[in-house]
Amino acid sequence: MLAVLGLGVSACGTPPLPEAPPVEPVAEFMVEGEEDFEASWWQAFETPELNRTVSEALTSNLDLRAAWQRLVAARAVARREGAPLLPTLDATGEARIRSAPVLGTGEPQEVTTRSSYRLGLDAGYEVDLWGRIGASADAARLRARATGTDAQAAALSLSGEVTRTWLRLAEARAQISLLDGQIASNETVLQLLENRFGLGQVRAVDLLRQRQLIEAGREQRAVAEARRRILEHQLDVLLGRSPVDDGIGADSLPALPALPRTGVPMELVRRRPDVRAAFLRLQAADRDLAVAITSRFPRLSLSAGVGSEADVVDGLLRNWVTSVAGSLLAPLFRGGELDAEVDRTEAVRQEQLLTWGQATLTAFREVEDALAAELREEERIARIQEQVTLASQASEQLRTAFFNGAASYLEVLTALVEVQELERELLAARLARLEARVDLYGALAGPIDTLPQDGS
């Protein structure tokens, strides 16, 4: 952890920062995968188009580019706060013209003019006796690093949002294809019913029910088509584009990758950008506390100057005068202002400590939630697949029995609707399982190196 700088600061009794978050650590996660985890986690889906889409978003998304500019500004603040550690040097110049009348007795008064010119250099330096200036500079640098990890967290969040939108778009298109197939199948059944109706083997109500089923399928397709367009627009905006119907995305869902290795929970704490940002802000608050404490101590400032003064410009630089001075400022009475600032910064430090702990707990929960959701969807898919198999067998048997006159068409229709609903539900469940995996990757991922670098 960050040590308190300077002998004076150490003597102030600033409490040391803890080595670990103030929470009970998790020993291990509920499931441990075997696949190595990569920073560019979306590549695990092995879909080149998805890889290109995420890469484009990481360079073109306007919110992320704004986060980069916040990082640039924070680094500039850090450089500004560190500037008082070095001496200042200013050049000065002055020209004066003074006019005065000559007193006379009734005659027009004469005016005399006198000119003077001065050039000089002034230097100043505050001796950082107690580490106050250094601590302030450290706090600004730590906040700049926290802003950088915020931007990394934003990049990670963006990659997850783009991937989820991409998967939802692929599922919407797959639903449209599935509905097209179901509508075509239902139209084929309608044609068979119409043929049998001409022979007097089918009632008119059966035709009406089948046509209603076809119209219901067309209505569901219209909803899926609208959803596809909306998702395309969302993906375009995430990529920093104007929303248009440009056909971006895939037409089918990718296969589920192997489960990644979750690792040791405390490694997650050191890796996650949001947890790291919380810890950096805790360190910055610790430096702020050191600044508040040392602000009650005396300050020593040194100044030096060299200058030349003459009545004419040509006389400058001939005679030089130098000066050296030192001043000591010791606060004696400020109405409790300095003590109040110490209390405030100490409370902020404690707040940041608790925020760090909460971020750690949230990280643990998100991993466990994602693992639980994936296991649930895995079991759900297995149950739905079994239902599809059984419902399809029942539908085929009922259709055969109907054409043999051993079953009513209502039984056939009910079985057909169940099969088609289960097929659509199975596709939605596959999407939910993939989204749970995206959540898991996001919960486990470390920083994405897409941010501008700076030596500050």
Residue, then its C-alpha position, 0 to 999 in steps of 0.5 A: m500500500l501507499a506509504v505516507l511520504g515524509l518524516g513529518v507526515s509519518a509523525c502525524g499518525t496517519p493510519p496505514l492503509p489495509e492490505a486487503p478490502p475490509v470484507e471476508p474473502v471468498a475462498e473459491f467460486m462455485v464452478e471452475g472452468e478449464e479454458d484460459f481467460e483472455a483480455s479480449w474475451w469476445q474472441a472466445f466466440e470465434t466469430p470474426e464479424l463479432n471481433r471486428t464489431v467490438s474492435e470498431a466500437l472500442t475506437s469509435n464509440l463517442d462515450l468511450r472517446a469522452a472517457w479518454q478525454r476525461l483521462v487526458a484532463a486528469r493527467a493534466v491536473a496531475r502535472r499541474e498539482g506536481a508543478p509546485l515541487l519545482p521552483t518558479l522563475d518569472a521575468t519582469g519588465e517595467a517602464r515609467i514616465r513621470s511628468a511634473p510642472v515647474l512652478g513659475t510666477g505668471e509665466p506658462q509653466e514648464v513640464t519636466t519628464r522623467s523616465s525609468y526602466r527596470l528588467g529583472l528575474d524573480a525566483g520562488y520556491e516553497v520548501d516542502l518541509w512536511g511533504r504537503i506539496g508532494a502528497s497533494a501531487d500524489a493525490a492528483r496522480l492517483r486520481a488520474r490513474a483512477t480515471g484511467t481505470d474508469a475508462q478501462a471499465a467503460a471499455l469493458s462495459l462497452s465490449g459487453e454491451v456491443t456483444r450482447t446487442w450483437l447476440r440479440l440481433a443474431e437471435a432476432r434474425a434467427q427467430i425471423s427465419l424460424l417463424d418463416g419456416q413455421i409459417a411455410s409449414n402451416e401454409t402447407v398444412l392449410q393446403l392439405l386441409e383445403n384439399r380435404f375440405g373439398l372432399g368433405q373430410v374437414r370442417a370449415v372451422d378447422l380451416l379458420r383455425q389454421r388460417q388464424l394460426i398463420e396470421a398469428g405467425r405473421e404477427q409474431r414475425a412483424v414483432a421480430e422484424a421490428r425488434r431486429r431493426i431496433l437492435e441494428h439501430q442500437l448497434d450502429v449507435l454503439l459503433g458511433r454511427s448514425p442508425v440505419d438499416d445496414g444489415i450489420g450482424a449475423d443471422s445465427l447464434p454462435a456456439l457456447p465457448a468452453l467455460p473459462r477458468t475463474g481463478v482465485p477470487m482475490e486475483l479478481v479483486r486485483r484485476r477488475p478495473d472498477v475495484r482497482a479504481a476504488f482502491l486508487r481513490l482510497q489511496a488519493a483520499d489518504r494523500d488528501l488526509a496527509v495534506a490536511i494534517t500538514s497544512r497545520f504546520p509552518r511553511l517556509s518559502l524562499s525567494a530570490g531576484v536580480g534586476s537592473e534599473a536605469d533612466v534610459v534604455d541604454g543604461l539597462l544591464r549595466n548595474w544589477v541588484t540581487s536580493v534573497a529572502g525567506s519567509l516562514l508562515a505558521p498558522l496560529f488561529r484559523g477558527g477551527e478551519l484546519d481541524a475541520e478539514v482534517d476531520r473531513t478528509e479523514a471521513v472521506r478516506q473512511e468512505q473510500l475504504l468502505t466503497w472499495g469493500q463494496a466494489t469487492l463484494t459486488a465483483f464476487r456477486e457478479v461472478e457467482d450470479a453469472l455462473a448460476a445463471e449459466l447453469r440454470e440456462e443450461e438445465r433449462i435448455a436441456r428440459i426444453q429440448e426434451q419437450v420439443t422432442l416429445a411434443s414433436q412426436a406427439s404432434e406427428q402421431l396426432r396428425t397421422a391419427f387425424f388424417n386417419g379419422a382417429a383424432s380431432y383437428l383441435e388436438v392436432l392444432t394444439a400440439l402444433v402450437e406447442v411445438q412451435e412455441l417450444e422451438r421459439e423458446l429454445l432459441a430464446a433460452r440459447l440467447a439467455r445462456l450466451e448472455a450469461r456467459v457475456d456477463l461472466y466474461g465481463a465479471l472476470a475481465g481485467p482492463i482492455d488496453t485501448l486507452p491513450q498512454d502518458g508518462s504522467 
